[in-house]
Amino acid sequence: MKCVAIDDEPLALSQITNYISRVPFLELVKGCQDAFEALQIMSSHQVDLIFVDINMPDLNGLELVRSLVNPPMVIFTTAYSEYAVEGYRVDAVDYLLKPFDFQDFCRATGKALKFWELKNASANHPVSIAETPAFPAEDDSLFVKTEYKVVRINIATIKYVESMSEYVRIYTETDEKPVMTLLSMKKLEGCLPADRFMRVHRSYLVNLQKINEVSRLRIVFDGDTYIPVGDLYKEKFLEYISRKSVGK
C-alpha cells in the first residue's frame, strides 16, 4: 500500500516514517510536515493510505480529510483523546493516540490492509448484475459479497451495521466476527426493512428490535457494545423511543 505521513512535529513524523519502513506491505510516498504539501503529493501520486495528525496549524487533519473528494484510507494520530469521536465521523480506519508504539501501529495498519485487500478482491473478481454486493432474497435474507465468496445473512440476526468509508461491517447475533463488504451504507440501508432498521449516526445503522437499553443517547446492545446517536438523527430516534415507551 502506498502511503503518506503528515505531521507538523519533526520527531513524530520521523517516528511514523520509521515505522512505515518496517512494515513489508507499506511503501512511503512522502513524509509531509503540513497538509498543503500533502495535498500536492496526493494530487500527483496514487495514495492508498494516509497517516495524519489531527492537531496541525492552518489546516488540521480533519479538515484535510473532509476536503478530499475521494479520500484514501485514513489513520489519525494525535495526542488529544477528545478527537477520537471526530476521527470516526470521517470514517477513519483507526485512531492512534500519541505516544503509540510499533505494536499499536501494526494493529492499525493491519486493519487498513484488510480493507485494502477486500477492495482489490472486489475489483479483480467482479460479480455479475445478478450478484450485486447485497440484495434482498425472498426468505428475508441478504446475499453479501465478502472476500472471494457470497454469503447469506438472515436479516433478523443483524444487530447493527458500521460504515467504514467505502465498506460496511455487518454485526450479527450468529457470527463472532462482522461480515465486511465493499458497499455504501446508503445502498445497504435501502435493502433493509425501514420499519426495523434506523440510521442513528453517520456511521451506524441499527436493528431497532435488538436494542436492550438507551443511556445518555447511546444505544446498548450488550455490556460491551455502545452505539452513539448522532445529532442529525437524534430527533427521529427519540420519537421512535417515545412511541414505544410506557409509564413515566
C-alpha positions in Angstrom: 0.0 0.0 0.0 1.3 3.4 -1.0 1.1 5.8 1.9 1.7 9.4 3.0 2.6 10.5 6.5 1.6 14.0 7.7 2.7 15.6 10.9 4.0 19.1 11.7 6.2 17.8 14.5 9.5 16.5 13.0 10.1 13.9 15.7 6.6 12.5 15.3 6.9 12.4 11.6 10.3 10.7 11.8 8.8 8.0 14.1 5.9 7.3 11.7 8.1 7.1 8.6 10.5 4.8 10.5 7.5 2.5 11.4 6.3 2.5 7.8 9.8 1.3 6.7 9.5 -1.6 9.0 6.2 -2.9 7.6 6.6 -5.0 4.5 3.2 -4.1 2.9 3.7 -0.4 3.3 5.5 1.9 0.8 6.2 5.5 1.8 5.4 8.0 -0.9 6.3 11.1 1.1 6.5 12.4 4.7 4.9 15.8 4.9 5.1 18.5 7.6 1.9 20.2 6.6 -1.5 19.5 5.0 -0.8 21.7 1.9 2.3 19.7 1.0 0.3 16.5 1.4 -2.5 17.8 -0.9 0.1 18.4 -3.6 1.5 14.9 -3.2 -1.9 13.3 -3.3 -2.8 15.2 -6.5 0.1 13.7 -8.4 0.6 10.3 -6.8 -1.5 7.3 -6.1 -2.0 7.1 -2.4 -3.9 4.2 -0.7 -3.4 5.3 3.0 -2.5 8.4 4.9 -1.3 8.8 8.5 -2.3 12.3 9.5 -2.0 14.3 12.8 -5.3 16.0 13.7 -3.9 19.0 15.6 -1.9 20.9 12.9 -1.8 24.7 12.2 -3.6 26.3 9.3 -5.4 23.2 8.0 -5.8 20.4 10.6 -6.1 16.7 9.8 -9.9 16.5 10.0 -10.2 19.5 7.7 -7.7 18.0 5.3 -9.6 14.7 5.0 -13.0 16.4 4.7 -11.6 18.5 1.8 -10.8 15.4 -0.3 -13.2 14.3 -3.0 -12.1 10.7 -2.9 -10.0 10.3 0.3 -7.7 7.3 0.7 -7.9 5.2 3.8 -7.1 7.3 6.9 -5.4 6.6 10.2 -5.4 9.6 12.5 -2.7 10.3 15.0 -3.0 12.8 17.8 -2.0 13.5 21.4 -5.6 14.5 22.3 -8.1 11.7 23.1 -11.1 14.0 22.7 -10.6 13.9 18.9 -11.3 10.2 18.8 -15.0 10.5 18.1 -14.5 13.2 15.5 -12.0 10.9 13.8 -14.5 8.2 13.3 -17.1 10.6 12.0 -15.0 10.9 8.9 -14.7 7.1 8.5 -11.2 6.7 9.7 -9.7 3.1 9.6 -8.2 3.7 13.0 -7.1 6.2 15.6 -3.7 6.2 17.2 -3.2 8.2 20.5 0.3 9.5 21.0 2.6 8.3 22.2 2.0 4.9 20.4 4.4 2.1 19.9 5.2 -0.1 16.9 2.7 -2.8 18.1 -0.2 -0.2 18.1 1.0 0.9 14.7 0.9 -2.6 13.3 -2.5 -3.2 14.7 -3.9 -0.1 12.9 -2.1 -0.9 9.6 -3.3 -4.5 9.8 -6.9 -3.2 9.7 -6.1 -1.0 6.7 -4.6 -4.0 4.9 -7.8 -6.0 5.4 -9.8 -3.1 3.8 -7.4 -2.7 1.0 -7.4 -6.4 0.2 -11.2 -6.5 0.2 -11.3 -3.6 -2.2 -8.8 -5.2 -4.5 -10.6 -8.6 -4.3 -13.8 -6.9 -5.4 -12.1 -5.1 -8.3 -10.2 -8.2 -9.5 -13.2 -10.6 -9.2 -16.2 -8.6 -10.4 -19.6 -10.1 -9.9 -22.5 -10.1 -12.4 -25.5 -7.9 -12.1 -27.3 -10.9 -10.5 -24.6 -11.0 -7.8 -24.5 -7.4 -6.6 -22.8 -6.9 -3.2 -26.1 -7.0 -1.3 -29.6 -7.7 -2.4 -32.8 -9.0 -0.7 -33.9 -12.6 -1.1 -37.5 -13.9 -0.8 -36.9 -15.5 2.6 -35.9 -12.3 4.4 -32.2 -12.6 4.0 -29.4 -10.8 2.1 -26.6 -12.2 -0.1 -23.4 -10.2 0.7 -20.2 -10.4 -1.3 -17.2 -10.7 1.1 -13.7 -11.6 0.2 -14.0 -14.2 -2.6 -17.4 -15.5 -1.8 -21.1 -14.5 -1.4 -22.7 -15.3 1.9 -26.3 -15.3 3.1 -27.2 -13.2 6.1 -30.5 -13.6 7.9 -31.8 -10.0 8.3 -33.4 -10.9 11.6 -30.0 -11.7 13.1 -28.4 -8.3 12.2 -27.7 -6.2 15.3 -26.1 -3.2 13.7 -24.1 -2.0 10.7 -21.0 0.1 10.9 -19.8 2.2 7.9 -16.0 2.4 7.2 -15.7 4.8 4.3 -16.3 2.6 1.2 -17.0 -0.5 3.3 -19.6 -1.6 5.8 -19.2 -4.1 8.6 -22.4 -6.1 9.5 -22.6 -7.4 13.0 -24.9 -10.3 13.6 -26.0 -12.5 16.5 -24.7 -15.6 14.8 -21.2 -14.6 13.7 -18.3 -13.9 16.0 -16.7 -11.5 13.6 -18.5 -8.9 11.5 -19.1 -9.5 7.8 -17.2 -6.8 5.9 -18.1 -5.9 2.3 -17.4 -3.2 -0.2 -20.7 -1.4 -0.1 -22.1 2.0 0.8 -24.3 2.4 3.9 -27.0 4.1 1.8 -27.3 1.1 -0.6 -27.4 -1.4 2.3 -30.0 0.8 4.1 -32.2 0.6 1.0 -32.1 -3.3 1.2 -33.2 -3.5 4.8 -36.8 -3.1 6.1 -37.4 0.5 7.2 -39.7 -0.5 10.0 -37.0 -2.5 11.7 -33.8 -0.6 10.9 -32.9 3.0 11.5 -29.9 5.2 10.8 -28.8 6.7 14.1 -25.4 8.1 13.2 -23.4 8.8 10.1 -21.5 5.6 10.7 -24.2 3.4 12.3 -27.5 1.7 11.2 -29.2 -0.3 14.0 -31.8 -3.1 14.2 -34.4 -1.5 16.5 -35.6 -4.9 17.7 -32.2 -5.7 19.1 -31.8 -2.6 21.3 -31.5 -3.6 25.0 -31.1 -0.1 26.5 -30.7 3.6 25.7 -28.5 5.5 28.0 -27.4 9.1 27.5 -28.1 9.0 23.8 -26.1 5.8 23.5 -27.7 2.5 22.3 -26.7 -0.6 24.3 -26.8 -4.0 22.6 -24.8 -5.8 25.3 -22.4 -5.0 28.0 -19.6 -4.0 25.7 -21.3 -2.5 22.7 -22.4 1.1 22.7 -23.6 3.0 19.6 -23.8 6.8 19.7 -26.8 8.6 18.4 -25.7 11.5 16.2 -27.2 15.0 16.4 -28.7 14.8 12.9 -30.6 11.5 13.7 -31.5 12.3 17.4 -35.0 13.7 16.8 -36.2 10.7 14.7 -34.7 8.2 17.1 -36.1 9.8 20.2 -39.5 10.0 18.5 -39.4 6.2 17.9 -38.4 5.6 21.6 -41.2 7.8 22.8 -43.8 5.9 20.8 -42.6 2.6 22.3 -42.4 3.9 25.9 -44.9 3.2 28.6 -45.0 4.6 32.1 -43.5 7.8 33.5 
